Amino acid sequence: MSIQAAIDTLTAKGIDIDTNPPSVKSKSRDFFWYSPVLKDRLDHVVADFVATPKSEAEVIDILRICHAEDVPVTTRGAGTGNYGQAMPLAGGCILHLGKMTAVKDIAPGRVICEPGILLKDLDAACKADSGQELRMFSSTWATATIGGFIAGGSGGVGSVRWGGLRDVGNILRLRVVTMEAEPRVMEITGDDIHRVAHAYGTNGIITEIEMPLAPAYDWVGIFLSFKDFEEALRYSYDLAACDGLLIKLATIFEAPIAKDYFQRVAPHVAEDDAVVALMVAPHAMPGWETFTAAYSGAKTIYVQGQTDWPRQPGHVFEYGWNHTTLRALKVDPSITYLQIAYGADDPIALIGKVKERLSPEVLQHVEVTRSGGRVTMSGLTLVKFTSEERLDEIIAMHEEMGAINFNPHRYTLEEGGRQTVDDRQLAFKREADPKGLLNPGKMITWDDPDWSYDSMYAWPGLQPKTAAE
Amino acid sequence: MSIQAAIDTLTAKGIDIDTNPPSVKSKSRDFFWYSPVLKDRLDHVVADFVATPKSEAEVIDILRICHAEDVPVTTRGAGTGNYGQAMPLAGGCILHLGKMTAVKDIAPGRVICEPGILLKDLDAACKADSGQELRMFSSTWATATIGGFIAGGSGGVGSVRWGGLRDVGNILRLRVVTMEAEPRVMEITGDDIHRVAHAYGTNGIITEIEMPLAPAYDWVGIFLSFKDFEEALRYSYDLAACDGLLIKLATIFEAPIAKDYFQRVAPHVAEDDAVVALMVAPHAMPGWETFTAAYSGAKTIYVQGQTDWPRQPGHVFEYGWNHTTLRALKVDPSITYLQIAYGADDPIALIGKVKERLSPEVLQHVEVTRSGGRVTMSGLTLVKFTSEERLDEIIAMHEEMGAINFNPHRYTLEEGGRQTVDDRQLAFKREADPKGLLNPGKMITWDDPDWSYDSMYAWPGLQPKTAAE
């Protein structure tokens, strides 16, 4: 590997290269620190330089040159991912896509754009053009990029109506550049999309994205409180099951999450209040009112545009999804989280069982989504962290009760998923990244096909802590 | 009752009154003849005159005057309903709303209009204004009115995504005039909507409607053939369960429905082909192709805009819902139909059981819908009619197998439903039509609260056959 040769050649090509240590260090970090486990493993990781292309042609140059010099390339958008997916485990080059922000075409139901545009800016462009918006986005809408969302996310605000990014129809097309002596540009559609979506940039660099759109509405943010957590779950589940009521978010927080961690909501709830956060389409408000009237325990405490709180809470979606953990972390740095799938069959009973056994060490934060045509529930559960051993115990208890764990305290694709390789992703990496230079260390099966998953995978190529300190 | 006095007073008021016998007779008929049972009972029924108001003020005049003269009032839009809901069982006045067609306001996600506008014209207005359209419509879109759809329909094209008219959020507001000495105008919202929606105009006259809208797309009509009917069902069910694939119609026809009854499709299918009809959003087409590729038995025979059939099939939705029966009837006048709910738990198995027992006397025509957040299936089953007794036997067999029957061979609300009164509708009729003059004979419980439902209800007030012949 010759870092310096790569830097020199790239600079000579006119590509924006950053080697300034504090700036490189800051661009070498994502939100991995959500996890105390990842914080321990990855805090020292740093790239050698940052390359910021302005076009696909420059992406191709960067990949060609890094390939020639055997320089690892880890791609990032805004770095708001919290699985360490943008952490350059082996140093090398950070490929920063933040300047590739073009919106190329907007048509009824679809948009074509570059990967580095912020979700917020993409929504603004679609709304201005034709009253449209993305079907779903992460709670980091204001700061995250569409490319990062696709390469490292699974769904979010909007998944209560549209399902996840993985579901057919929710990504229309990806254009991808390979990491070879002569990088190829490939148009990826159909089932092949799963080769590169949610692959952390391990097997190709996304340079163009075609996404489906939904109509843009002035969604009404709402908070309700419930004394009975189970009623809050039931209410949210049933609301999401109303096919005629258009909502974009239904999130449930066990008490005392809202009281303890949501500063602007706290004055309006009690310690024992479970809270539900919703986004409802304006024209669904009459129906929502009708629906809500049937729940005796539902107390509406905030309706955006109607309720006059001394301090406005801002976007309601910035309380849900990964923002819940973020808000809790700001108040109590010992908080971390889990990602749990409670399924579609009887999620409310399963959540009740987990709560019974683990509250308050573990507090339920539940997102309602759709999957396979049914209403489902997922937990982005808050955990009071004490030790890695205890965290593993808590995860094991979930699995034992039938709640499926997607471990956010691991930096590999497999451990964050179902602990098996996605054969399509592996096969595509063989094709698109034969030297294994793209985001190395993130795909266990590439490095150690026989890994047992008995314990946390520690990639042997990870920068030693001493090297960077 | 003084018909002549009513006619004179109405005419003096300047209201458009039609007493010309052939014209009154034609406006006294709906599509009740879909059912040989209703044809036998109602063919002779005729009103005394037709009143066609141009405004809500004229509706009020008509109701006031008919109330004073004890003249029954049966309301109609375009008369495309097939349950006899617009048949004036006791004669009197036909209130024809076909001139109340104003579109009053269109906003993101909603439209306010008068009841007499055709579904087609309302969609055109919403599309021209802001690229929007109704969430759902009957297959009689080109000829039916929005008021008739709401007063006599339950769902249709679009229900595979949005559920039925009955589901909260799918009707936003109705404005209704009562039948009293001094008619009142009431704004009906929330749960109260069920008082007057699907009430056949028995308890108030709808003069203004507020409906939710969805984005208008240039839906792509598609036909597929399958050799295996069960695979056709499974394909359609699974497609409807794709939350990320926007479709507006998924209809399955057992063989040989398409071959025997769909003239323009017939040249392209075999006698043993089951056929699936779809409407897919243009931006869902790539995902649809991906989805379809996984079904080895699915043969795409027509894609609107791509397939060059010598004779184009027209709107694909005009093969589904109640148009299936209409097409079959045109070829074989002995065909009639049933309305069956197969539910959400295991509809495919239940349909298989019914088919096994009753095909080919009974041919499966299945509509995929959503209900309560789940994919469900309903049958608008074709039946080779032989006798009323045999039809009743066939219905009983369905019920025995667990398939729920909504009998379309009855002219009362209760018999077409679950054979029980809707208490809200009855209570509202007491309030809004104390004399029982609105569409008399259509609500059993109003006339005979103790009716047993052992046999077909025959309203004692029905015009005797001899009277009109």
HADDOCK unambig.tbl for C-alpha pairs under 7 A between the chains (distance, minus, plus):
assign (segid A and resid 109 and name CA) (segid B and resid 283 and name CA) 5.83 0.50 0.50
assign (segid A and resid 110 and name CA) (segid B and resid 283 and name CA) 6.44 0.50 0.50
assign (segid A and resid 162 and name CA) (segid B and resid 243 and name CA) 4.99 0.50 0.50
assign (segid A and resid 162 and name CA) (segid B and resid 244 and name CA) 5.12 0.50 0.50
assign (segid A and resid 163 and name CA) (segid B and resid 243 and name CA) 5.53 0.50 0.50
assign (segid A and resid 163 and name CA) (segid B and resid 244 and name CA) 6.23 0.50 0.50
assign (segid A and resid 167 and name CA) (segid B and resid 244 and name CA) 5.97 0.50 0.50
assign (segid A and resid 168 and name CA) (segid B and resid 242 and name CA) 6.93 0.50 0.50
assign (segid A and resid 168 and name CA) (segid B and resid 244 and name CA) 5.89 0.50 0.50
assign (segid A and resid 168 and name CA) (segid B and resid 245 and name CA) 6.63 0.50 0.50
assign (segid A and resid 168 and name CA) (segid B and resid 287 and name CA) 5.56 0.50 0.50
assign (segid A and resid 169 and name CA) (segid B and resid 244 and name CA) 4.85 0.50 0.50
assign (segid A and resid 169 and name CA) (segid B and resid 245 and name CA) 5.06 0.50 0.50
assign (segid A and resid 169 and name CA) (segid B and resid 284 and name CA) 5.91 0.50 0.50
assign (segid A and resid 169 and name CA) (segid B and resid 287 and name CA) 4.62 0.50 0.50
assign (segid A and resid 170 and name CA) (segid B and resid 244 and name CA) 5.27 0.50 0.50
assign (segid A and resid 172 and name CA) (segid B and resid 286 and name CA) 6.79 0.50 0.50
assign (segid A and resid 190 and name CA) (segid B and resid 286 and name CA) 6.57 0.50 0.50
assign (segid A and resid 190 and name CA) (segid B and resid 287 and name CA) 6.26 0.50 0.50
assign (segid A and resid 190 and name CA) (segid B and resid 290 and name CA) 5.00 0.50 0.50
assign (segid A and resid 191 and name CA) (segid B and resid 290 and name CA) 6.26 0.50 0.50
assign (segid A and resid 212 and name CA) (segid B and resid 283 and name CA) 6.64 0.50 0.50
assign (segid A and resid 215 and name CA) (segid B and resid 215 and name CA) 6.45 0.50 0.50
assign (segid A and resid 241 and name CA) (segid B and resid 372 and name CA) 5.15 0.50 0.50
assign (segid A and resid 241 and name CA) (segid B and resid 373 and name CA) 3.82 0.50 0.50
assign (segid A and resid 242 and name CA) (segid B and resid 168 and name CA) 6.93 0.50 0.50
assign (segid A and resid 242 and name CA) (segid B and resid 372 and name CA) 5.64 0.50 0.50
assign (segid A and resid 242 and name CA) (segid B and resid 373 and name CA) 5.82 0.50 0.50
assign (segid A and resid 243 and name CA) (segid B and resid 162 and name CA) 4.97 0.50 0.50
assign (segid A and resid 243 and name CA) (segid B and resid 163 and name CA) 5.51 0.50 0.50
assign (segid A and resid 243 and name CA) (segid B and resid 371 and name CA) 6.88 0.50 0.50
assign (segid A and resid 243 and name CA) (segid B and resid 372 and name CA) 6.56 0.50 0.50
assign (segid A and resid 243 and name CA) (segid B and resid 373 and name CA) 5.68 0.50 0.50
assign (segid A and resid 244 and name CA) (segid B and resid 162 and name CA) 5.11 0.50 0.50
assign (segid A and resid 244 and name CA) (segid B and resid 163 and name CA) 6.21 0.50 0.50
assign (segid A and resid 244 and name CA) (segid B and resid 167 and name CA) 5.96 0.50 0.50
assign (segid A and resid 244 and name CA) (segid B and resid 168 and name CA) 5.90 0.50 0.50
assign (segid A and resid 244 and name CA) (segid B and resid 169 and name CA) 4.85 0.50 0.50
assign (segid A and resid 244 and name CA) (segid B and resid 170 and name CA) 5.28 0.50 0.50
assign (segid A and resid 245 and name CA) (segid B and resid 168 and name CA) 6.62 0.50 0.50
assign (segid A and resid 245 and name CA) (segid B and resid 169 and name CA) 5.04 0.50 0.50
assign (segid A and resid 283 and name CA) (segid B and resid 109 and name CA) 5.83 0.50 0.50
assign (segid A and resid 283 and name CA) (segid B and resid 110 and name CA) 6.42 0.50 0.50
assign (segid A and resid 283 and name CA) (segid B and resid 212 and name CA) 6.61 0.50 0.50
assign (segid A and resid 284 and name CA) (segid B and resid 169 and name CA) 5.90 0.50 0.50
assign (segid A and resid 286 and name CA) (segid B and resid 172 and name CA) 6.77 0.50 0.50
assign (segid A and resid 286 and name CA) (segid B and resid 190 and name CA) 6.55 0.50 0.50
assign (segid A and resid 287 and name CA) (segid B and resid 168 and name CA) 5.56 0.50 0.50
assign (segid A and resid 287 and name CA) (segid B and resid 169 and name CA) 4.61 0.50 0.50
assign (segid A and resid 287 and name CA) (segid B and resid 190 and name CA) 6.26 0.50 0.50
assign (segid A and resid 290 and name CA) (segid B and resid 190 and name CA) 4.99 0.50 0.50
assign (segid A and resid 290 and name CA) (segid B and resid 191 and name CA) 6.23 0.50 0.50
assign (segid A and resid 371 and name CA) (segid B and resid 243 and name CA) 6.87 0.50 0.50
assign (segid A and resid 372 and name CA) (segid B and resid 241 and name CA) 5.16 0.50 0.50
assign (segid A and resid 372 and name CA) (segid B and resid 242 and name CA) 5.66 0.50 0.50
assign (segid A and resid 372 and name CA) (segid B and resid 243 and name CA) 6.56 0.50 0.50
assign (segid A and resid 373 and name CA) (segid B and resid 241 and name CA) 3.83 0.50 0.50
assign (segid A and resid 373 and name CA) (segid B and resid 242 and name CA) 5.83 0.50 0.50
assign (segid A and resid 373 and name CA) (segid B and resid 243 and name CA) 5.67 0.50 0.50
assign (segid A and resid 373 and name CA) (segid B and resid 374 and name CA) 6.10 0.50 0.50
assign (segid A and resid 373 and name CA) (segid B and resid 375 and name CA) 6.48 0.50 0.50
assign (segid A and resid 374 and name CA) (segid B and resid 373 and name CA) 6.10 0.50 0.50
assign (segid A and resid 374 and name CA) (segid B and resid 374 and name CA) 5.56 0.50 0.50
assign (segid A and resid 375 and name CA) (segid B and resid 373 and name CA) 6.47 0.50 0.50
